Amino acid sequence: MTERERQVLKGVFAGLNNQEIGTQLNISEASVKPALQQLFVKTRVRTHSQLVRVALEEYGTAWGLR
């Protein structure tokens, strides 16, 4: 996982939407989307809530989330 993907994932965990994640990271919403899309591809999900579930269940230890 790239550093940007990790930052975006932390925003998703905090319950932020794409615009809020961008604001928090001082980047545009358009810059959030590619990182989020890569996370969706890597975890084979389509929504923020699915991403949180899969990331915690399957990748939590490897990604330092647990």
Secondary structure, 3 states (H helix, E strand, C coil): CCHHHHHHHHHHHCCCCHHHHHHHHCCCHHHHHHHHHHHHHHHCCCCHHHHHHHHHHHHCCCCCCC
